[in-house]
Structures are given as C-alpha cells and as structure tokens.
Amino acid sequence: MNSLEVLNLYSPHQETLSSLLESRTQKNLDKECLLFENKRSYSWKEFHSWVCGLSHFLSSKKIQKGT
C-alpha cells in the first residue's frame, strides 16, 4: 500500500494536530497507537484521552498558541 492509499483510509482533517488525532482515533479506537519501551502499549482511545487531558490542563494554566 502506498502513502496516498493509507491516507485515503482516514477521513479528511483540518490540517491541525488535534483534527488529525481525532480522525485517526475514530478509525482505530482500540488499536495500538503507542508502545512505550516495549512494555506498555496505549490504544488510540487511551492516547486521545491523555492528549485531551493535557490540553485541558495547559488551557487551565493559560498556556496557549503563541505563549
């Protein structure tokens, strides 16, 4: 499968990291996304949840684009 065929497996996103993560998560909810030190794996759902939590934390500290 070439790169374009792989990209076409997923819904289009708005060229932001958050929309890219969202489109991949919807398609791969329980599939492995991240393997840490060959010991602990995280699904797309778990990774998405962690990223959302981090985003909310950073927002609560007034950390945003450009700061």
N, C-alpha and C positions, 0 to 999 in steps of 0.2 A: 504494500500500500504506500503510495507517495504522500508527501506532506499535504497537498491540496485535498486528497481523498480523506485524510484524517481530519482536517479542519472542517470538511463538509459533514462530518458525523455529528457536529455540535451546532446548536442554534447560534445565530449571529449575536455578537455582543457589541457594546458601545465603545469599544477600544479603551476601556478602563480596566484596571486590575480587578476591581470588585465585580464588574459585569462578566469578565472572563471567568472568574472563580464561580460565580453564580451559574453560568451556563454549563460549566464542567460538572459542578455538583449535581445539578438536576439530572444529568445523563448518567452519572456514575455514583450515585448516593452511597452505596455500601461497598464500592470497590476501593482497593488500596490506593491511597494518594501519596503517602509519605512513609518511608521506612527509616527509622532512627537507629543508627548504629547496629543494624541487622538484628535488633532485638524487639523493638516496639513499632508496630505499624498503626497508621491512622487512616481511617476511611475519609472519603471526600466530605461526608457529613460531619465527622468529628473535626476535620481541619477547618471547614467552613464555620462551624460553631466557635472554634477558637479564634479565628480571624475576626468574626463579628464581635466577640467579647473584647478583643484587643482594641478594635476600632471604637467601641463604646467607651472603654477606659481612656483612650487617648483623647477622645472628644470631651470627656468629663474634666480632663486636665487642660482644656482649651488648646490642645495641640491639634493643629490642622494644616492643610496645604499652605506652604509658604512660611511656616514657623520653624 
